[in-house]
């Protein structure tokens, strides 16, 4: 994981989720924070994937998505940061990042 205050976990997230999906090339990870917000404690990411892969990333009762969040949050705990992940399929996504 990266050091520093302007933490970008995009590639770390990608390395965790690509083995879980059937179409890893179709994954899009968007950082929802603005450039001026990179110093903040909380980091927000949107993970877009194919509809058939969405269930694989969320898991039954959210077990997989919760595990991904835990892994990321433990890895950056010493930086006093927190990661929030949101999962959507391309079909559901309408470009609104205010959710």
BAMAR-438539 format. One record per residue (C-alpha): x negated, y, z negated; residue number from 1. Coordinates in steps of 0.1 Angstrom, whole numbers, always signed. Layout:
// residues N
r X->X | Y->Y | Z->Z | guba->NUM $
...
This chain:
// residues 99
r X->+0 | Y->+0 | Z->+0 | guba->1 $
r X->-10 | Y->+35 | Z->+7 | guba->2 $
r X->-24 | Y->+59 | Z->-19 | guba->3 $
r X->-16 | Y->+96 | Z->-22 | guba->4 $
r X->+15 | Y->+117 | Z->-27 | guba->5 $
r X->+27 | Y->+117 | Z->+9 | guba->6 $
r X->+34 | Y->+80 | Z->+9 | guba->7 $
r X->+48 | Y->+64 | Z->+40 | guba->8 $
r X->+58 | Y->+27 | Z->+36 | guba->9 $
r X->+72 | Y->+22 | Z->+71 | guba->10 $
r X->+45 | Y->-4 | Z->+81 | guba->11 $
r X->+47 | Y->-21 | Z->+47 | guba->12 $
r X->+85 | Y->-25 | Z->+51 | guba->13 $
r X->+80 | Y->-38 | Z->+86 | guba->14 $
r X->+55 | Y->-64 | Z->+75 | guba->15 $
r X->+80 | Y->-76 | Z->+49 | guba->16 $
r X->+111 | Y->-78 | Z->+71 | guba->17 $
r X->+98 | Y->-90 | Z->+105 | guba->18 $
r X->+94 | Y->-126 | Z->+94 | guba->19 $
r X->+130 | Y->-127 | Z->+82 | guba->20 $
r X->+147 | Y->-117 | Z->+114 | guba->21 $
r X->+152 | Y->-134 | Z->+148 | guba->22 $
r X->+145 | Y->-102 | Z->+168 | guba->23 $
r X->+116 | Y->-84 | Z->+150 | guba->24 $
r X->+110 | Y->-62 | Z->+181 | guba->25 $
r X->+144 | Y->-47 | Z->+176 | guba->26 $
r X->+138 | Y->-34 | Z->+141 | guba->27 $
r X->+138 | Y->+4 | Z->+137 | guba->28 $
r X->+127 | Y->+19 | Z->+104 | guba->29 $
r X->+135 | Y->+55 | Z->+98 | guba->30 $
r X->+121 | Y->+77 | Z->+70 | guba->31 $
r X->+151 | Y->+98 | Z->+58 | guba->32 $
r X->+130 | Y->+123 | Z->+38 | guba->33 $
r X->+121 | Y->+156 | Z->+54 | guba->34 $
r X->+85 | Y->+166 | Z->+57 | guba->35 $
r X->+89 | Y->+191 | Z->+28 | guba->36 $
r X->+103 | Y->+163 | Z->+6 | guba->37 $
r X->+74 | Y->+139 | Z->+9 | guba->38 $
r X->+60 | Y->+149 | Z->-25 | guba->39 $
r X->+92 | Y->+139 | Z->-43 | guba->40 $
r X->+95 | Y->+108 | Z->-65 | guba->41 $
r X->+121 | Y->+91 | Z->-44 | guba->42 $
r X->+115 | Y->+77 | Z->-9 | guba->43 $
r X->+144 | Y->+69 | Z->+14 | guba->44 $
r X->+143 | Y->+46 | Z->+44 | guba->45 $
r X->+169 | Y->+34 | Z->+68 | guba->46 $
r X->+164 | Y->+0 | Z->+84 | guba->47 $
r X->+183 | Y->-6 | Z->+117 | guba->48 $
r X->+185 | Y->-41 | Z->+132 | guba->49 $
r X->+206 | Y->-62 | Z->+154 | guba->50 $
r X->+240 | Y->-72 | Z->+139 | guba->51 $
r X->+231 | Y->-109 | Z->+137 | guba->52 $
r X->+199 | Y->-100 | Z->+117 | guba->53 $
r X->+217 | Y->-77 | Z->+92 | guba->54 $
r X->+229 | Y->-106 | Z->+70 | guba->55 $
r X->+194 | Y->-121 | Z->+70 | guba->56 $
r X->+180 | Y->-89 | Z->+56 | guba->57 $
r X->+207 | Y->-83 | Z->+30 | guba->58 $
r X->+212 | Y->-120 | Z->+20 | guba->59 $
r X->+240 | Y->-135 | Z->+0 | guba->60 $
r X->+252 | Y->-111 | Z->-26 | guba->61 $
r X->+223 | Y->-87 | Z->-17 | guba->62 $
r X->+196 | Y->-110 | Z->-30 | guba->63 $
r X->+171 | Y->-105 | Z->-1 | guba->64 $
r X->+176 | Y->-67 | Z->+0 | guba->65 $
r X->+172 | Y->-64 | Z->-37 | guba->66 $
r X->+140 | Y->-85 | Z->-36 | guba->67 $
r X->+126 | Y->-63 | Z->-8 | guba->68 $
r X->+133 | Y->-32 | Z->-30 | guba->69 $
r X->+117 | Y->-48 | Z->-60 | guba->70 $
r X->+86 | Y->-58 | Z->-41 | guba->71 $
r X->+82 | Y->-22 | Z->-27 | guba->72 $
r X->+89 | Y->-5 | Z->-60 | guba->73 $
r X->+65 | Y->-27 | Z->-80 | guba->74 $
r X->+38 | Y->-20 | Z->-54 | guba->75 $
r X->+40 | Y->+18 | Z->-58 | guba->76 $
r X->+49 | Y->+19 | Z->-95 | guba->77 $
r X->+15 | Y->+33 | Z->-105 | guba->78 $
r X->+22 | Y->+63 | Z->-81 | guba->79 $
r X->+55 | Y->+70 | Z->-100 | guba->80 $
r X->+75 | Y->+67 | Z->-68 | guba->81 $
r X->+108 | Y->+49 | Z->-61 | guba->82 $
r X->+119 | Y->+34 | Z->-28 | guba->83 $
r X->+155 | Y->+33 | Z->-16 | guba->84 $
r X->+164 | Y->+11 | Z->+13 | guba->85 $
r X->+196 | Y->+12 | Z->+34 | guba->86 $
r X->+204 | Y->-15 | Z->+59 | guba->87 $
r X->+226 | Y->-10 | Z->+90 | guba->88 $
r X->+231 | Y->-26 | Z->+124 | guba->89 $
r X->+226 | Y->-6 | Z->+156 | guba->90 $
r X->+264 | Y->-11 | Z->+162 | guba->91 $
r X->+273 | Y->+5 | Z->+128 | guba->92 $
r X->+248 | Y->+34 | Z->+129 | guba->93 $
r X->+262 | Y->+67 | Z->+141 | guba->94 $
r X->+232 | Y->+88 | Z->+134 | guba->95 $
r X->+245 | Y->+102 | Z->+101 | guba->96 $
r X->+218 | Y->+101 | Z->+74 | guba->97 $
r X->+238 | Y->+117 | Z->+47 | guba->98 $
r X->+252 | Y->+84 | Z->+33 | guba->99 $
